[in-house]
Amino acid sequence: MAWLEYLLPLIFLFPLSAMAVIVMALRNLHDARVRSPFDAHQLREPGQALRDRLDRAFAGLFLNGALGPIVTLAPLVYGMGRMLFATEQNWFEWALYGALSTLLVLLYCFLLIRDFQRIRRLKLGLACELAVGQELARLIRPEAHPYYVFHDVPGNGTRIDHVVVTPCGVFVVETRARTRPFTPSGQEINLVNVERERLRFPGWSERQPLERTRELTRWMADWLAQQTGREVPVMGVLTLPGWNVEASEAPDDLLVVSGENLSLTLAELCPGEFDPAAHDAAIAALRERAARVEQLNAATD
């Protein structure tokens, strides 16, 4: 039967179809949207709408880049199957399969170029929104303000999540994310007990977060003393977002909290005497270090 010559070659397309299904299922695997562990609302930053569009653009780039080879190979694979089952070789038909594959290659090249151009435009728009957002932030965080926050500060071979400078001292803030377990009935267990040398989570305990926070705190105190020529009061803070912290046996040299209302907590703490000259010198040293790191990153890029 002649129609079998066109039906049987479809068998060779099954592996390609399976790969296409997997690609479609994974197209939204990367979702950069994150939600607050405090109220489950989506966390929004300057340019959040552009960030969401950029995520969708990358998803489209992944889809076109992964599906392109699969779709363009489909006519050739089907044509090879036709050559196996056909009783007569029709070179015009084989030429049509080749031409169709060529047209599909050109189409996906156009789609990839379009995706790259869209991502470049979105990145430029996001950079502009972030720059304006940083300038507007000076309204509530001017340079002369006694409170200053630094993010991703390089130190001791790693990066410190946050460094907060207040009129009363400097705080090294580290964040640890841990998955909360559930009871067999489905109830969430989110209580962590803080001891002097360990954190006792439901079912396991950890020492490393406390040790690491202490290590970074000591490094920051030594580094600021070296840079400013003054003794700077530095205190370590470990935050565990989403957990209820039982800190009755917590160490005196560290603060372990869930992170909710952290700004109010730090505003009330006073780890030591901090005169205005040391305060300004500490901010200047941290700003200089952040600027130097940005220059190094720009040079390597």
N, C-alpha and C positions, 0 to 999 in steps of 0.2 A: 504494500500500500504506500502510495507516494506521500501521504500526509505524515507517515511515521518518520520519514527522512527529516521533516522539520520539527517533529515533536521530540524525538529521542535526543537530539543535541542539547535540549534544555537541561538534561541531567548534569552536564558540565557546568551549568550556571549555579547549581545548588551551593557549592562552597563560597562563591562570591556573594550570593544572596545572604548566607549566614553571616559573613563578615559585615555586610551592609547593615543587617539587623543589629549586630553588636555595636557598630559605630553609632547608629541612631539611639540606642539605649544609653550610650555613654556621653552623648553630646552635652548633657547638662550636669555631668559629674562634677565639674568645677563650678562652685557657686560661692563667690566671695562674700555674700551677704552674711553677716553675723548678728546674733541677737544677744541682748544683755542677759547675763545670768541672774540679774536682780528682778527685772520685770518682764522679761521675754520680748521686749520691744526691739525692733531692728535698730542697731546703732548707726547713726548717721554722722557723716563728717562733711567738711566743705567739699562741694562738687560730688555729692553722693549720687545724684541723678546721672551725671556723666560716668561715674564709676560703674553704675548698673548697665548703662549703654555699652561701656567698654567691655564688661563681662559678656554681654550678648554678642558683641562683635568678635571676641575671641572664640566664643562657642561656634559662631558661623564660620570662622577661619578653620577651626578644627574639623567641622563637618565637611566643608568643601575640600580641605586638604586630605582627609581620610577617604571620603567617598569618591573623589576624583579618579584615583587609580583604579578603583573597583569598577566604576561605571564605564570608564574608557576601555578597560580590558574586556568588558562583557561582549561586545560585538566580535572581537577577535576570537575569544574562547568559543562562542557559539559557532563562528565560521569554521574553526578547526573541527568541531563536532560534526558539522555538516559535511566536511570533506571525508570524514570517516564513514558516514552512513549513506552518502549520496552515491547513486549508481553511475552518474555522469558528472564530470567536473565542469562547472560553469564559471569561467574566469571572470565574467562580468559580475556575477554575484559576489565572488571573493573581493573584487575591487570595491563593491558597495560597502562591504563590511569594513574594509580598510579606510574608506572615505568617511564612514560614520564615526569610526574611532578617532580619526584626525579632527573632525568637527567637534567631538566631545572634548578632546584635549584642548582645543582653542577656547571652547566655552569655559572650561574650568580654569584655564589660565586667566581669562578675563575676570572670573569670579574671585580668584585669589588676589589679583591686582586690586580689584575693587575693595576687598576686605582689608588689604594692607593700607590703602589710602584712607579708608574710613577710620582705622585704628590710629593712624598718624594724626588725623584731625581731632579725634576724641582725646588723645593724649595731650595735644596742644591746648585744647579747651580745658582739660582737667588741670594742667599746669597753671594756666591763667587763673582759674578759680581758686586753686590752693594759694597762689601768691597773694591774691586779693584777700582771701580769708586770713592769712597770716598778718597782713597789714591791719585788717579790721580787729584782729585779736588784741592789738595794742590798746584798743579802747578800754578793755578790761584787764589787760596785762601789760601796762606800759613798762618801759625799761627801768624807770625809776621806782617802780612798785616794789614793796618789800618781799613779795612772793614771786618766785620764778620756778618754772618747771622745764626740765630737760628730758628728752626721750631718747632711748637707744644710745646711751653714753658708753663709749668704748672704755674698758677697764679690765686689767688683770687677765688679758687674753680672751675676754668675752665681752658681751655688751650688757650693761645694766639697764633694766627695763625703764626705770624713771629715777631721776634725781630731783628732789624738791628742796628749794632753799626758802626758808621762812625767816622772820626776824629773830627766831629763837634757835635756829640750827639748820643742819642739812640732813635730809632723810634719803636713804638709799632704799628704793621701793622695788621689790621683786615680786613677780606674779607667778603663781603656779596653778595650772588648770588640771583638775582631777575629775574623772567621771564618777558620778554618784551612783552607788549600787541601789538595788531594789529588794524588798522583801518578797517572799513567794506570793504574797497577796497583791503585789504591785505597788506597795507604798515606798516612796523614796526615802533613803537614809542619808542624811546630809549633815551629820554631827561629827566633828573632828575634835579630839582632845589634844591639847597642846601641853607637852611636858618640856622639861628644860633641854633635853637632847633629842627629842623625837616628836613626830606628829603621829597620833594614833587615829587612823581612818578606820571605818567599819571593815574589818577583815584583814587589814595590813597596817604596817607602820613604816615611816620614812624618817631618816636622819639627814639626808642630803640637802633638802631645801633649807633647813636651819643652818647647817654648816656653810652652805654656799652664801647665804645672806650675810652671815657673820664675816666670812672671808672678804666679800665685796665691801662691807662696811669698814673693815680694818684698812683695806686698800685705799678706799676713798679718803679716810681720815689722814693716812700717811701722805697721800698724793696732794691733798689740799694744804696740809702743813708745809710740804715742800714748795708748793707753788706760791703760797701767800706769805710764808714766813711767820704764820700765826697758828695757834692751836684752834682748830675749828671743831665744834661739837657735832658729831655725826652719829646718827642712829639708824639702825636697820629696821625695815618694815617688810614683813612677808604677808602678801594678800592671797586669800583663797576664795575667789569669787564663787558665789553660789552655795557656800558651806556655812553652817552655824558653828562658830568657833567657841569652844569651851576653854578659856585661858586662865583658869584659876591656878594652875601649876605652871604657867608660862614663865620663860626666863625673863630676868630683869633687863637684859641688854638688848632684847629684840621685842618688837611689837608684831603680834600675829593677829590679823583681823580678816574679815570676809571681804573688805574693800568697800562696802556700802557706807556712804557718808564719810569717805576717807579724807576729803578735803577739810571737813569740819574737825575731824580728829587730829589731823596734822597741825591745823591752825591753833589748837589748844595745847599741844605738846611743847615742852621746852627741855631739850636734852642737856642744856648747859648754857653758860654765859657766851653771848654772841654779840660783840660790839659792832656798831655800824661799819667800821673800817674793814673788819674781817668779813662781814656780810657782803660788802661790795666787792672785795677782793676775790671771794669765793665765786661769785657770779661771773666776774670778769674771766677768771681762770677756766671755768666750765664753758663759757661762750667761746673763748679762744680755742679750746680743745675741740668743740663741736665744729667750728669753722675750719680748723685744720683737717679734721677727718673728712668734711665735705669736699675740700679741695683735693685730697688724696683720692677720694672716690671718683670725682670728676676726671682726674688725670688718668685713672685706670680705665674708665669707661671710654 
